[in-house]
Amino acid sequence: MKKTLLCLCLFSSAAYANQCEIIDTELAASYSEMKTYGSYNENNEEKYQSSEKRFKEALAKIENLEGKFCAWEKAPKAGVGVLTSKDNKLQILTWDWQSGGTMHEYGSIWRYQLPNGTWKTEFNELDSDSDITSLTAPKLNGKPYYFVETADIYSQCHHAIAAKFYQITEKGLEEANLIQGKEPTSNIGVSYISYTNNDLPKSNAYFDYDLKNNRFSFPLVHQFADTCGNGKMTSERIYYRFDGKHFVKEKKTKK
């Protein structure tokens, strides 16, 4: 009986790995073609639609997967972003649809494990204009949370960055109101004029999360109006620290 169970487990594991490899290959091949035939390259609508269809078919197979994450190898090399939390409870696949203009269009798939061990998948066909750039998994009061960062390009010079806290509960992936403002909120962000960031010695357009001290920072942006947007990027940063209940703003900004 034990030998039979062992054989079944080995077969199941091998079959799952093979399924992941097939999807990985399909994602990489179709996305490579999407980039080639999309609006930022050859702009061949017929060939783009064909490759996009195959890409969506591969994504649909991910939604039917059960169990742990796939070890994506080919898809990231083709340009599909893969972000995995250190506790292996949340994984995000993100991509540019290659069909936009100055305002890029992004999509994503979020896979996560519920407390009861069940796996869930959420497909966001259109994430507005937000490119998911980073995933950090802090522990606060012994509980896991997820700090997800995004970047937006609204026009050639109007850019923005933002971050949001999430938690996984019995209900699913939910926003976590951990940032203290007038009322507790899950997200925070700034918009700025891109050339004011380019004028700095080095870019300051990013969030930074300090896992050791549970403290995050983002750039200080001064009010500054131009025809394309608002916000003058500075070299200074604003800091928020966890006080045991919420992230509260520190009084002084720092360079």
C-alpha positions as CSV (number, residue, x, y, z in Angstrom):
1,M,0.0,0.0,0.0
2,K,2.8,2.4,0.9
3,K,4.5,1.7,-2.4
4,T,1.3,2.5,-4.3
5,L,0.9,5.8,-2.5
6,L,4.5,6.7,-3.1
7,C,4.1,6.0,-6.8
8,L,0.9,8.1,-7.0
9,C,2.6,11.0,-5.2
10,L,5.6,10.9,-7.5
11,F,3.4,10.7,-10.6
12,S,1.3,13.6,-9.3
13,S,4.4,15.7,-8.7
14,A,5.9,15.0,-12.0
15,A,2.6,15.7,-13.8
16,Y,2.2,19.0,-12.1
17,A,5.8,20.0,-12.9
18,N,5.2,19.0,-16.5
19,Q,2.0,21.1,-16.6
20,C,3.9,24.1,-15.3
21,E,6.6,23.6,-17.9
22,I,4.1,23.5,-20.7
23,I,2.3,26.7,-19.5
24,D,5.7,28.4,-19.0
25,T,6.7,27.6,-22.6
26,E,3.4,28.8,-24.0
27,L,3.5,32.0,-22.1
28,A,7.0,32.8,-23.2
29,A,6.4,32.0,-26.9
30,S,3.1,33.9,-27.2
31,Y,4.4,36.9,-25.2
32,S,7.5,37.2,-27.3
33,E,5.3,37.4,-30.4
34,M,3.0,40.0,-28.6
35,K,6.0,42.2,-28.2
36,T,7.1,41.8,-31.8
37,Y,3.7,42.5,-33.3
38,G,2.4,45.0,-30.7
39,S,2.0,48.7,-30.9
40,Y,5.5,49.4,-29.7
41,N,7.2,47.4,-32.5
42,E,5.8,46.2,-35.8
43,N,2.2,47.1,-34.9
44,N,0.7,44.2,-36.9
45,E,-2.9,43.9,-35.6
46,E,-3.7,40.5,-37.1
47,K,-0.6,38.8,-35.8
48,Y,-0.8,40.6,-32.5
49,Q,-4.4,39.3,-31.9
50,S,-3.3,35.8,-32.7
51,S,-0.5,35.8,-30.2
52,E,-2.6,37.6,-27.6
53,K,-5.2,34.9,-27.9
54,R,-2.6,32.2,-27.3
55,F,-1.3,34.2,-24.3
56,K,-4.7,34.4,-22.8
57,E,-5.3,30.6,-23.3
58,A,-2.0,30.0,-21.4
59,L,-3.2,32.3,-18.6
60,A,-6.5,30.4,-18.3
61,K,-4.5,27.2,-17.6
62,I,-2.9,28.9,-14.6
63,E,-6.3,29.6,-13.2
64,N,-7.0,25.9,-13.2
65,L,-3.7,25.0,-11.4
66,E,-3.9,23.7,-7.8
67,G,-1.0,23.5,-5.4
68,K,2.3,25.3,-5.0
69,F,3.7,27.9,-7.4
70,C,5.3,26.9,-10.7
71,A,9.0,27.6,-11.1
72,W,8.7,30.0,-14.0
73,E,11.9,30.1,-16.1
74,K,11.0,31.0,-19.7
75,A,8.2,33.5,-19.2
76,P,10.3,36.0,-17.2
77,K,13.0,35.8,-19.9
78,A,10.4,36.8,-22.4
79,G,9.3,39.8,-20.4
80,V,6.6,38.5,-18.1
81,G,7.2,39.8,-14.6
82,V,7.1,37.3,-11.7
83,L,7.0,38.4,-8.1
84,T,6.9,35.8,-5.3
85,S,6.6,36.5,-1.6
86,K,9.3,35.0,0.7
87,D,6.7,33.0,2.5
88,N,5.6,31.5,-0.8
89,K,1.9,32.4,0.0
90,L,1.5,35.0,-2.8
91,Q,2.8,35.1,-6.4
92,I,2.0,37.8,-9.0
93,L,2.6,37.5,-12.7
94,T,2.4,40.9,-14.4
95,W,2.8,42.1,-18.0
96,D,2.4,45.0,-20.4
97,W,-0.2,44.1,-23.0
98,Q,2.0,45.7,-25.7
99,S,-1.1,47.4,-27.2
100,G,-1.1,50.9,-25.6
101,G,0.6,54.1,-26.4
102,T,2.2,56.6,-24.0
103,M,-0.2,55.2,-21.4
104,H,0.8,51.5,-21.1
105,E,-1.8,48.9,-20.3
106,Y,-1.0,46.1,-17.8
107,G,-2.5,42.9,-16.7
108,S,-1.7,40.4,-13.9
109,I,-2.6,37.1,-12.3
110,W,-2.4,36.8,-8.5
111,R,-2.1,33.3,-6.9
112,Y,-2.3,32.9,-3.2
113,Q,-2.8,30.3,-0.5
114,L,-5.7,30.6,2.0
115,P,-5.1,29.8,5.7
116,N,-6.9,26.4,5.1
117,G,-4.4,25.5,2.4
118,T,-6.7,26.1,-0.6
119,W,-5.2,28.0,-3.5
120,K,-6.9,30.9,-5.2
121,T,-6.2,32.7,-8.5
122,E,-7.4,36.1,-9.6
123,F,-7.0,37.3,-13.1
124,N,-6.9,41.1,-13.6
125,E,-7.1,41.5,-17.3
126,L,-6.6,45.3,-17.0
127,D,-4.7,46.8,-14.0
128,S,-5.5,50.3,-15.2
129,D,-2.1,51.9,-16.0
130,S,-0.3,50.4,-13.1
131,D,2.9,48.3,-13.5
132,I,3.4,46.1,-10.5
133,T,7.1,46.6,-9.7
134,S,7.8,45.0,-6.2
135,L,6.4,42.7,-3.6
136,T,7.6,42.6,0.1
137,A,6.2,40.4,2.8
138,P,6.6,41.9,6.3
139,K,5.5,40.3,9.5
140,L,3.6,42.6,11.8
141,N,2.6,41.4,15.3
142,G,3.4,37.9,14.1
143,K,1.0,38.1,11.1
144,P,2.0,38.1,7.4
145,Y,1.2,41.1,5.2
146,Y,2.1,42.0,1.6
147,F,3.4,45.4,0.5
148,V,2.8,45.7,-3.3
149,E,4.4,48.6,-5.2
150,T,3.2,50.0,-8.5
151,A,4.4,52.6,-11.1
152,D,2.2,54.6,-13.5
153,I,2.9,56.5,-16.7
154,Y,0.0,58.8,-17.5
155,S,1.8,60.8,-20.2
156,Q,5.3,61.4,-21.4
157,C,6.0,63.5,-18.3
158,H,3.2,62.8,-15.8
159,H,4.3,59.8,-13.7
160,A,3.3,58.3,-10.3
161,I,4.3,55.6,-7.9
162,A,2.1,54.0,-5.2
163,A,2.1,51.1,-2.6
164,K,-0.6,49.1,-0.9
165,F,-0.8,46.6,2.0
166,Y,-2.7,43.3,1.6
167,Q,-3.4,40.4,3.8
168,I,-4.7,36.9,3.1
169,T,-7.7,35.9,5.2
170,E,-10.3,33.1,5.0
171,K,-12.2,35.3,2.6
172,G,-9.3,35.8,0.2
173,L,-6.8,38.5,-0.6
174,E,-7.9,41.7,1.1
175,E,-6.6,45.2,1.5
176,A,-5.1,45.9,5.0
177,N,-5.6,49.4,6.4
178,L,-2.3,49.8,8.1
179,I,-1.3,53.3,7.1
180,Q,-2.4,56.0,9.5
181,G,-3.8,59.1,7.8
182,K,-7.0,61.0,8.7
183,E,-8.4,57.5,8.7
184,P,-6.4,54.3,8.4
185,T,-5.9,53.3,4.8
186,S,-4.2,50.5,2.8
187,N,-2.5,52.6,0.1
188,I,-0.2,55.6,-0.3
189,G,1.4,57.3,-3.4
190,V,2.7,60.4,-5.1
191,S,2.6,61.8,-8.6
192,Y,5.4,63.8,-10.2
193,I,6.7,65.4,-13.4
194,S,9.2,63.0,-14.8
195,Y,11.9,65.6,-15.9
196,T,12.1,66.8,-12.3
197,N,13.2,63.3,-11.3
198,N,15.6,63.1,-14.3
199,D,17.3,66.4,-13.1
200,L,18.4,64.7,-9.9
201,P,21.8,63.0,-9.6
202,K,20.0,59.7,-9.2
203,S,16.4,58.7,-9.4
204,N,14.3,59.1,-6.2
205,A,11.1,57.6,-7.7
206,Y,10.8,54.5,-5.7
207,F,9.4,53.0,-2.4
208,D,11.8,51.4,0.0
209,Y,10.7,48.9,2.7
210,D,13.0,48.2,5.6
211,L,12.0,44.7,6.8
212,K,14.3,44.8,9.8
213,N,12.7,47.9,11.3
214,N,9.3,47.7,9.6
215,R,9.7,51.1,8.1
216,F,9.1,52.4,4.6
217,S,9.9,55.5,2.7
218,F,9.0,57.3,-0.5
219,P,10.0,60.6,-2.2
220,L,9.0,64.0,-1.0
221,V,7.3,65.8,-3.9
222,H,6.7,69.6,-3.8
223,Q,3.7,71.2,-5.4
224,F,4.7,72.3,-8.8
225,A,2.4,72.8,-11.8
226,D,3.2,72.3,-15.4
227,T,1.1,71.7,-18.5
228,C,1.5,67.9,-18.2
229,G,1.0,67.4,-14.5
230,N,1.9,68.4,-10.9
231,G,4.7,67.6,-8.5
232,K,8.4,68.4,-8.4
233,M,10.6,65.5,-7.3
234,T,13.1,66.2,-4.6
235,S,16.1,64.1,-3.2
236,E,14.4,64.0,0.2
237,R,12.2,61.1,1.5
238,I,9.2,60.7,3.8
239,Y,9.3,57.9,6.3
240,Y,6.6,55.9,7.9
241,R,7.3,53.5,10.8
242,F,5.1,50.8,12.4
243,D,4.1,51.7,16.0
244,G,2.6,48.3,16.8
245,K,-0.8,49.1,15.3
246,H,-0.3,51.4,12.2
247,F,2.4,52.9,10.1
248,V,2.7,56.5,11.3
249,K,4.5,59.4,9.6
250,E,7.8,60.4,11.1
251,K,8.2,64.2,11.7
252,K,11.3,64.9,9.7
253,T,12.1,64.1,6.1
254,K,15.5,62.8,5.2
255,K,17.8,62.7,2.2
